[in-house]
Amino acid sequence: MHNITSKLKILFIVCMAFGQQLIAQPNFVLIVLDDMGWTGSSVQMDANRSESKSDFYLTPELNQFALDGMTFSQGYAPSPKCAPSRNSIMTGKSTARNNFTNTDNNINTGEILIEATSTTTINSSETTYVEWIKSIGMNYRTAHLGKWHLGRGTASTPSNNGFDVNDGTTSNSDGNQGGTVQTDPKKIFDLTNRSISFIQDAVNDNVPFLIQVSYYAVHSDIEARQETIDLYNNPLLRPMGSAHTYVEYAAMTEDTDAGIGELLAGISNLGIDSNTYVIVISDNGGQINFTDNTPLSFGKTFITEGGIRVPFMVKGPNITPNSRSDEAVVAYDLFPTIAELTGSNNALPSNIDGQSIVPLLKGESFTRQKPLFFHSPHYDQNPNKVPRSAVVDGNYKLVANYETGIISLYDLDSDIGESSDVSGSNSAKATELTLILRDHLKEVNASMPTLDPTHVNFSGSGNDVDADGLDDAWELRELLTHTQGPNSDPDNDGYSNLEEYNNNSDPLVTDGPVVEVCDKDAIFANESSHAVCYEVVDNVRKCYTNNFPNHTYGPFGGMNSILAQDFEYSMCLYPELTNTVTQITEDPNSQSCGGGIIFGVSQEGINYSPFARIYFVNPNTQEENINFHVEAEDLLNMDLNGGHVNNVSRYHYHNIPNDYFNNDLNITSAEHSPILGYAADGFPIYYKYLYTDAEDSESGISAFDSSHAMKQGNRPGDGITAPNGAYDGSYVEDYEYIENQSQLDECGGRYGVTPEYPNGTYYYVLTDSWPYIPRCLKGKYVDNSFRIGLNCPDSTAGEDCSEVDLGIGDVRNTSLNMRFYPNPASDVIYVEFESENSTSLIEGIHMYSVHGNLVFSSSQFIDSIQLSHLKPGIYFIQVDTINGQITKKISIQ
Amino acid sequence: MKILGFILSLVYLFAFHAGHTAEYTYSMEDKHINLNFSIDKDEFLMFNLDNNCNTKAMIAFCASRYLLSKSMLMVNGNEVKFELDNSFVQEEHLVVNLRSVDTIGSVDNIEIYNHCFFEVYPNYRNRIILDLEAYQRSYVLTQGKESIFLP
């Protein structure tokens, strides 16, 4: 008996433990509303915009929901149309990646473009978020009730996509009952009651659950309860709005709200609020035939904010009541979000576009890994609706209009109605986002519209309907526009679109030197305001500057003011690394020009010059000890930008230009730093906000510190001949380099990809910790134009600098410095290694066309390659070494 | 130490970040002592030190005149008299070379007095770079500490 009792006890404990584990898993209720716009309820979606709610519809239950949870002011549906959005929610992917961008393939005729085609059913091979949650071994019970709209075939049923309980392959019409007045409009309450029953059963069976409740409302047909309509016909009870006036639609909205309220009450009555996440979203913006989305423009079917910005609210465990987030989020984030909330470590599908927003729900910091993508290459009944794609990056939204060819940038913070294109005044952001959007669409092989050869606008045919010499598909794929023409050079690399097309090169990414012509005389003649210009001459980047900052400066203390200068810097366009570190403090062996080195020059032409030529002085004899350099930052008067002027009124930086970075450039932790200048060796300079993983542009942004730290203890000096006292940062020698303290090396640099160098580069980083500005250089050629002192030779950058671009693989093989010349070449190209010993490392040299065709191969080192038989264009020379492959791009003329 | 003097003469020439600084390099050549004086040209003009000397018209003359009136080198207890040898402007810096009138034998001790520019800028720094036989050192003279004695 004792034995049996023990076994029962153990069994009980096991069962309890199992049961507790199950109960510990959170439940999920995803409420998907149909066509409810951002202003489609009485919830003020944006705390700073009173107009971000309806002035007529009353939704007390959603208002209470907002008080109980978190409201997102910039929540998006993945698409301006319902089925693509619902599919994205299922897959966690953008509509472009799903190639599910429309609800049908009814192609408009007579338009400039022929719409892209779209799949209209869920792909059964995709792993849905429901299938994923079923796969993680937590015994989730799942249900989908209400509108499905993802196809009616066997493979596209809810059952075949992870839902245990469902209503089948329902669509819009399944919610209509015929006639405006209904006792259960849009089956709201039937859906609600069945949802509660499902939840009740799951709770009774002690299993976690996930239910997607997809209300048919507030999509047409308009249905509502008579008593609710009566409310809206009484202006004392429901005062008519100015933006919103449709009584029956308003009543349907409030009836939907009532259904949601009953569902939430049902959950509460079961006592599972503390373990249940509830999410409310809409599948797209409000239908403008019935409602007004102002201040957003247009509505459903449009890729404007009115079509995609929607209600987005979440409540549940550990979510602060009545909290808000202004972060841009999208419903395809829900897959990874729900996944994280389950606590499972099971892998997600590798190529989902969504990102977990759990940190936001917890009130923690959040860095968006990649912007939000929207792809709607379709027409619609509304003539204003034309094929477009868009990308949202925080407050910036870039829209490519494929019909007009216009690519517009909007600052949603100041222009939520998308009325003012700021791509001209913020061309850097426009360029960045154009590239990001273009690359996403290319990566996912997005279905694109084509030019209609029958349209009166076009005279061409075949692949070149607009008769501009460019393949139309190439134009739309590579440029996102068909109107630029063959002679444009959007990346300003000296190669026209036609040349880029013929070379099969990227028209939006620089393939060669940036062509810009500077009027240095005009710059130097400017004595009173900022003037700077960068240009490329052969393989040299030149900077002409009058050294006048374009930001606020001073006060510096003392009597100094800024005077304009005539500075001309030269640096390698294609810098190379060396194993030798060049200190900027002194360089006594440098051609009798040993005053030190200016570290670099900023984009606005101010030099980064952290080193002060001040040394420890013997207090008795006044003799200097040049082994101890006084740290200028600690001694001199710097302004808010870490700069000051020297005795002859030359402004320069000793520390980070914080005010300029923060308030002029608006550099934040949310984005990768822009290029902030170039070092004397030609490598770019960035601020501390970099990709977390140096080689992964999608790894998020992290802030980096230097690898230096202040020494501990006391200086060894006697205070007379050398400094004594505790290390306190007064001297450069008070700091030491600690290898691997951060990812930055002793010169404050690292290898990696950056927005401007997607293939990777070595670059320097300005940090908030000492030395702020790096104190040494790792480049092979430090040009004389950055050296300080009399008798400094003229620039030799033209002769010294590499003639070809070096990829990240090249710069890492610092023991194998090579060059190919001339480049561009015509009949022959020569191969030269810095060290003759390097040739012993060579295992083969091969040459490929841009299409990957092998045009030359040698299994041993050769010093030249004959090119006369090859067509002009871009080629790649690959050198196989015992350490790996090195590939360099060359051009044959 | 010859190298040190040579380096410093160039390093300090461009007082790029050290505040208001001028450099004075004393070196020996053919038993004469050379004094190489360098200062940013704009700064020197801005100081407008001598109303009786047309600095813009005769910058080297004015500079040497001021320098000799405000500084003194004594070797072995005897004042060394200098005269202007040559001058030029390079890289926006005024370089003035002076040469001792008399030859100097061995250098057993040195005294240097330098009061330059303190009257217009009290925090001025005069760097003294010695490249004189056994004396291969550099010093910074500031107001109140305006002399060096090297036995």
Interface residues (C-beta under 8 A of the other chain):
Chain A: L563 E586 P588 S592 C593 G594 G595 G596 S609 F611 A612 R613 I614 Y615 V617 T621 Q622 E623 E624 I626 A632 L636 N646 N647 V648 S649 H652 H654 I788 G789 L790 N791 C792
Chain B: I3 I7 L8 L10 V11 Y12 L13 F14 A15 F16 H17 A18 G19 H20 T21 S38 D40 D42 E43 Q90 E91 E92 H93 V95 R127 I128 R137 S138 Y139 V140 L141 T142 K145 I148
